[in-house]
Amino acid sequence: MTAAAPDKEGQADGPVPGCEGCSKVATALAGGDPWLIATLPKSVLLLGDHQIYEGYAVLWSRIHAKELHDLNDDDYAGLMADLKRASRAVERAAACLKLNVVSLGNVVQHAHLHLFPRSADDPDRLRHPWVHEDRFKEAGSDALRTGWVRAIRERL
């Protein structure tokens, strides 16, 4: 992938220098992310940095766009198809009560979606996932994380 700048709609044909999302995608595509669950047609699915919500994953667009609506129609449709597939896999692997799908982009301005499995025994299941943001540095053991990568991957 060669470096590119976003067009007037905010989409770039290649990685944008300095974009953390582009870097995450490039690392995953090069085989350098041990928490890669899957490479999908328009995205990469990575296990989340923490496992406060076990099975938490992030779907990163393979195409740089600041906002989802900056993607062209074909890329947007493809990303949504990837999201449907990834969401279903995370939901089945976690056997969760509800799957929260969130796109904010306040910190990393690259189109991505957070998939938070919410369990019936979560006392804060009616609140947003960031209620436990202070615990997000608790990544979980490598064994736990490897198990989630495998469980989600098997359900794709």
N, C-alpha and C positions, 0 to 999 in steps of 0.2 A: 504494500500500500504506500503510495506516495503522499507527501504532505499536500494539503489543500486548504483553501479558505472557503468559508461558507458563502453561498450565493445570496442574492437579495432576499430569498425566502428563508435563509438560515440553514440550508442543507449543504453539505460538502461531499465531494466524491471520494475523498480520502481522509486520512487522519488529520486533525487540526493540531498544529504544534501547541503544546501546553495544556491540551484538554485531557483531564484525568480519565474521562470516559473513553476517549480514543485510545489512550494508553492501556486501559484495562482490556479493551477489545483486542488490541494488537497482541498483548501478552497472552491472552487466552487463545487466540488463533495460532500463535506460534508454539503453543504447547507449554507455556511457562507458568500457567496458573494451576496449582494442584486442586483447586476447588471448582474447576470447570465441570459442570454437569453435562452440558451439550452445546454443540455448535448447530444452530438452527439456520434456516435459509436467510433470515433477515436480522438475526440476533445471536448473542451468546447468553447462555444461562449459567450464572455462577452462584454457588452457595454464598449466602450473606456473610459478612465479616463477623457477625455474632450469631449465636444460636439461643438467645433469650427466648425467642419463639422458634422452637425446634422445627427445622425444615425451611426456615426463612431463606429466600433466594432473591436474586436480582436479575432481571432480564434487560440486557444492554443492547440497544440498536447497533448494528454493525456499520450503520451510516451515521455520520455526525449530523445531528440536528439539535438545536437548542430546545425546541419545543416539538411535541408530537405532531402538531399541525404544520410544522415546517417541512415534514417529510412529503415527498410527492405521493400521489394517490396510490401508486403501485407499492411503494416502499411502506406506506402506512398500512395498507391492507395486509401486506406480508408480515409486518410486525404484529398486527392484531391476530393473525393466524398463529404466529409463534406464541403469542401471549396465551391464546386459548389452549394450545397444546401444553405449554409450561404450567399454566394454572391448574389444569386438570391433573397433571402429574404430581405437582406439589400437594394438591388437595388429597389425592389418593394416598400418597406416601405418608402424609401426616395424619390421615384419617381425622381431619379437623372439622369442627363445628361450622366454621366460617373462614373463608380466605379473604383477607384484606389485600386489595390491589391498589397501589398508591404510586402516583407520579407527581413529584414535586420539583426537583431540579434546582432548588435554592442553593445547594452546596456545589453540586457537580452539574454544570449546564450542558448536559449531553442526554439525549432522550434515553430514559431507562425507567423501569417499573419495579417497585418493591412488591414481593409476594410474601405476606405475613400469615402463616397458618395460626388460627386462633382456636384454642381448645375449650371444651365445655367446662373444664376445671380451672380456667384462667379467671381469677377474681376480678380482673380488669378488662374482661372481654368486650364490654360495652364502651370502652374508651379507646382512643387512638393508640396505635402501637408505640408512639414516641413517649408515652407516659413513663416508660422505663428506660429512657435514653441514657440516664446516668449509669446503666448497667451494660451498655452496648460494647464496652471494651472487653467484656467477658466472652471471649470467642468460643469457648467450648473446647474440649479435648480434640486432638487430631482423630482419635478413634471415633468419637461421636460425629465429627464433621465428615469423615470418610464414609461412615454408615449412611448419612443423609445423602451424600452425593450418589452413592450406589442405589439407595432406595428410590430416589427421584428419577435417576437415569433409567432404572428398570421399568418405570411407568410411563415413559415417553413414547 
